[in-house]
Amino acid sequence: MAQAAEMILQVSTHFSGHSPLVVCDSWFGNNGLWRPLSAAAPSIHLLSRLRSSTVLYAKPPDAARTAKGRPRKYGDRCGSVTELAASLRERAQRYTVQLYGKAREIRAYDQVFLLKTLRCPVRVVWVFRKTQWVAFFTTDLTLSVTQIIEYYGARWKIEAGFKEIKQEIGSARSQNRTADAVSNHLHFCLLATTLTWIYADRIKADPKRRHLVKGRTSFAFSDVRKLITDEALPLRPFSGTLAPSQSTPT
């Protein structure tokens, strides 16, 4: 977690004047990542998925601040994410969001709560399906419901990128054993992936899909890789004979 926070802070230095939004899964969406980020760069915000057992609290009433003694930091217990999902389903509204390249109609409900794990207010969005639901939260209270859903949905491209690096490029098949060799192998794989997508961005016509998928018209990473291979290593008929060696036998 400390390494992840350090890497995020290093990247955020290149975006001075902006408010970076860290989108992560529920394993990273806790105070272990949020505490060092908020302490070092208050402009950074977090967007993640809530666990079903997380308890949410209301803001403390104004009267509690004027009463004697230490003021309350949290209001009444509103319930767990699961309990609130059952009671708020009927209050959900319809939204149109862009997910995975398509416009989709969803039902969602949002509200601002206090989250004890982060010790700050968050905007929570429940997205309801036919029989299931999912809850997201963000520390950036200015984000709309559609932005929260679309930003989190964009995480899938990261998962696809991991697959491209591991399977298509071959980072998971490293035979190196020393730390430097493993690190160099991974860096070359990342470089190859970056160059592949730069090449894909500059070609005039989209490559044909090798494996047709119903409802998909865009090309895949493997299609670009095959195109580069064909351009770099054009198929030539093999004559069946090899050129004689120029070296003198000893």
C-alpha positions as CSV (number, residue, x, y, z in Angstrom):
1,M,0.0,0.0,0.0
2,A,2.9,2.4,0.8
3,Q,4.5,1.6,-2.6
4,A,1.2,2.4,-4.4
5,A,0.8,5.7,-2.5
6,E,4.4,6.6,-3.4
7,M,3.9,5.9,-7.1
8,I,0.7,7.9,-7.2
9,L,2.3,10.9,-5.5
10,Q,5.2,10.8,-8.0
11,V,2.7,10.8,-11.0
12,S,0.6,13.6,-9.4
13,T,3.6,15.9,-9.5
14,H,3.3,16.1,-13.3
15,F,-0.3,17.4,-13.0
16,S,0.2,20.4,-10.9
17,G,-2.9,22.7,-10.8
18,H,-5.2,19.7,-11.3
19,S,-7.0,17.4,-8.9
20,P,-6.0,13.8,-9.7
21,L,-8.7,11.1,-9.2
22,V,-7.4,7.7,-8.1
23,V,-9.8,5.0,-9.3
24,C,-9.2,1.7,-7.5
25,D,-10.9,-1.5,-6.4
26,S,-12.2,-2.1,-2.9
27,W,-8.9,-3.6,-1.7
28,F,-7.1,-0.2,-2.2
29,G,-10.2,1.9,-1.3
30,N,-9.4,2.3,2.4
31,N,-7.5,4.5,4.8
32,G,-4.2,2.6,4.1
33,L,-4.0,4.3,0.7
34,W,-6.1,7.4,1.5
35,R,-4.2,8.6,4.6
36,P,-0.8,9.1,2.9
37,L,-2.4,10.6,-0.2
38,S,-4.6,13.1,1.6
39,A,-1.7,14.1,3.9
40,A,0.8,14.7,1.1
41,A,-1.5,16.0,-1.6
42,P,-4.9,17.3,-0.4
43,S,-6.0,17.8,-4.0
44,I,-6.0,14.1,-4.7
45,H,-9.4,12.3,-4.6
46,L,-10.3,8.7,-4.4
47,L,-13.0,6.7,-6.2
48,S,-13.6,3.0,-5.3
49,R,-16.1,0.3,-4.6
50,L,-17.7,-0.1,-1.2
51,R,-17.9,-3.4,0.6
52,S,-21.3,-4.6,1.5
53,S,-20.5,-4.7,5.2
54,T,-19.3,-1.1,5.4
55,V,-21.3,1.1,7.8
56,L,-22.2,4.7,6.8
57,Y,-23.0,7.6,9.1
58,A,-24.9,10.9,8.7
59,K,-23.4,14.3,9.3
60,P,-23.6,15.5,12.9
61,P,-26.4,17.9,13.6
62,D,-25.7,21.5,14.1
63,A,-27.0,21.4,17.6
64,A,-24.3,18.9,18.5
65,R,-21.6,21.5,17.7
66,T,-23.0,24.1,20.1
67,A,-23.5,21.7,23.0
68,K,-21.1,21.5,25.8
69,G,-18.2,19.1,25.6
70,R,-16.4,17.7,22.6
71,P,-18.3,18.1,19.4
72,R,-19.5,15.0,17.6
73,K,-17.6,14.0,14.5
74,Y,-20.3,11.7,13.2
75,G,-24.0,11.7,13.2
76,D,-26.4,8.8,13.6
77,R,-25.6,5.4,12.2
78,C,-27.5,5.1,8.9
79,G,-26.8,1.4,8.4
80,S,-24.6,-0.8,6.3
81,V,-24.3,-0.6,2.6
82,T,-26.5,-3.7,2.2
83,E,-29.2,-2.4,4.6
84,L,-29.3,1.0,2.8
85,A,-29.4,-0.7,-0.6
86,A,-32.7,-2.5,0.4
87,S,-34.3,0.7,1.7
88,L,-33.1,3.0,-1.1
89,R,-33.9,0.9,-4.1
90,E,-37.3,2.4,-4.6
91,R,-35.9,5.9,-4.7
92,A,-33.4,5.2,-7.5
93,Q,-33.6,7.3,-10.7
94,R,-32.8,6.5,-14.3
95,Y,-29.5,7.6,-15.9
96,T,-27.9,7.1,-19.2
97,V,-24.2,6.3,-19.0
98,Q,-21.5,5.4,-21.5
99,L,-20.1,2.0,-20.5
100,Y,-17.9,-0.3,-22.5
101,G,-18.5,1.6,-25.7
102,K,-22.3,1.7,-25.4
103,A,-25.0,3.9,-24.0
104,R,-26.8,2.1,-21.2
105,E,-29.8,2.8,-19.1
106,I,-29.3,2.2,-15.4
107,R,-31.1,2.9,-12.1
108,A,-29.0,4.6,-9.4
109,Y,-29.3,6.5,-6.2
110,D,-26.7,8.8,-4.6
111,Q,-26.3,10.5,-1.2
112,V,-23.5,12.0,0.9
113,F,-22.4,10.1,4.0
114,L,-19.6,10.1,6.5
115,L,-17.2,7.1,6.2
116,K,-15.3,6.3,9.4
117,T,-12.6,4.3,7.5
118,L,-11.6,7.4,5.6
119,R,-12.7,9.9,8.3
120,C,-14.3,12.2,5.7
121,P,-17.5,12.8,3.8
122,V,-18.0,10.7,0.6
123,R,-20.6,10.5,-2.1
124,V,-22.1,7.0,-2.3
125,V,-23.8,5.8,-5.5
126,W,-25.8,2.6,-5.6
127,V,-26.4,1.1,-9.0
128,F,-29.3,-1.3,-9.1
129,R,-29.8,-4.2,-11.5
130,K,-32.6,-6.7,-11.6
131,T,-31.7,-8.7,-8.6
132,Q,-28.2,-7.3,-7.7
133,W,-26.6,-4.0,-6.9
134,V,-23.2,-2.4,-6.5
135,A,-22.1,0.6,-4.5
136,F,-19.3,3.1,-5.3
137,F,-18.0,6.0,-3.4
138,T,-15.8,9.0,-4.0
139,T,-14.2,11.7,-1.9
140,D,-14.8,14.2,-4.7
141,L,-18.2,15.5,-3.9
142,T,-18.4,17.5,-7.1
143,L,-18.6,14.4,-9.3
144,S,-22.0,13.5,-10.8
145,V,-23.6,10.1,-10.7
146,T,-22.8,9.4,-14.3
147,Q,-19.2,10.5,-13.9
148,I,-18.7,8.2,-10.9
149,I,-20.1,5.2,-12.8
150,E,-18.3,5.9,-16.0
151,Y,-14.9,6.6,-14.4
152,Y,-15.1,3.3,-12.4
153,G,-16.3,1.4,-15.5
154,A,-13.1,2.7,-17.3
155,R,-11.1,0.5,-14.9
156,W,-11.8,-2.5,-17.1
157,K,-9.3,-1.2,-19.6
158,I,-6.7,-1.5,-17.0
159,E,-7.6,-5.2,-16.5
160,A,-7.4,-5.7,-20.2
161,G,-4.0,-4.1,-20.2
162,F,-2.7,-6.6,-17.6
163,K,-3.9,-9.4,-19.9
164,E,-2.2,-7.8,-22.9
165,I,1.1,-7.5,-21.0
166,K,1.0,-11.0,-19.5
167,Q,-0.3,-13.1,-22.3
168,E,0.2,-11.2,-25.6
169,I,3.6,-9.7,-24.8
170,G,4.8,-12.4,-22.5
171,S,5.7,-10.8,-19.2
172,A,4.3,-13.8,-17.3
173,R,6.6,-16.2,-19.2
174,S,9.8,-14.7,-18.0
175,Q,12.6,-17.2,-17.3
176,N,14.8,-14.7,-15.5
177,R,15.7,-15.3,-11.8
178,T,17.6,-12.2,-10.7
179,A,15.8,-9.1,-9.6
180,D,17.4,-6.8,-12.2
181,A,16.7,-9.3,-15.0
182,V,13.0,-9.6,-14.0
183,S,12.7,-5.8,-13.7
184,N,14.3,-5.3,-17.2
185,H,12.1,-8.0,-18.7
186,L,9.0,-6.2,-17.4
187,H,10.2,-2.8,-18.6
188,F,10.7,-4.1,-22.1
189,C,7.2,-5.7,-22.1
190,L,5.7,-2.4,-21.0
191,L,7.7,-0.6,-23.7
192,A,6.5,-3.1,-26.3
193,T,2.9,-2.6,-25.2
194,T,3.2,1.2,-25.4
195,L,4.8,1.1,-28.9
196,T,2.0,-1.2,-30.1
197,W,-0.7,1.2,-29.1
198,I,1.2,4.1,-30.5
199,Y,1.4,2.3,-33.8
200,A,-2.4,1.5,-33.6
201,D,-3.2,5.2,-33.0
202,R,-1.3,6.2,-36.2
203,I,-2.4,3.7,-38.7
204,K,-4.8,5.0,-41.3
205,A,-7.3,2.0,-41.4
206,D,-8.4,-0.2,-38.5
207,P,-7.0,-3.8,-38.7
208,K,-9.4,-6.6,-39.3
209,R,-10.5,-8.6,-36.3
210,R,-8.9,-12.1,-36.2
211,H,-11.7,-13.4,-34.0
212,L,-15.2,-12.0,-34.8
213,V,-17.3,-11.2,-31.7
214,K,-21.0,-10.3,-32.0
215,G,-21.7,-6.7,-31.2
216,R,-18.0,-5.6,-31.4
217,T,-16.6,-3.6,-34.2
218,S,-13.4,-2.3,-32.7
219,F,-10.1,-4.1,-33.1
220,A,-8.2,-5.9,-30.3
221,F,-4.6,-5.7,-29.1
222,S,-3.8,-9.0,-30.8
223,D,-5.0,-7.6,-34.1
224,V,-2.5,-4.8,-33.9
225,R,0.3,-7.1,-32.9
226,K,-0.4,-9.4,-35.8
227,L,-0.4,-6.4,-38.2
228,I,3.0,-5.3,-36.9
229,T,4.3,-8.8,-37.3
230,D,3.1,-9.0,-40.9
231,E,4.7,-5.7,-41.7
232,A,8.0,-6.5,-40.0
233,L,8.3,-10.2,-41.1
234,P,6.5,-10.5,-44.5
235,L,5.7,-14.0,-45.6
236,R,8.2,-15.3,-48.2
237,P,8.1,-18.7,-49.9
238,F,10.9,-21.0,-48.7
239,S,12.9,-22.4,-51.6
240,G,14.0,-25.5,-49.6
241,T,17.7,-24.7,-49.8
242,L,19.9,-22.6,-47.6
243,A,22.6,-20.2,-48.7
244,P,26.1,-21.6,-48.4
245,S,28.0,-20.5,-45.4
246,Q,30.6,-17.8,-46.1
247,S,32.8,-19.0,-43.2
248,T,35.8,-21.3,-43.8
249,P,35.4,-24.6,-42.0
250,T,38.1,-25.4,-39.5
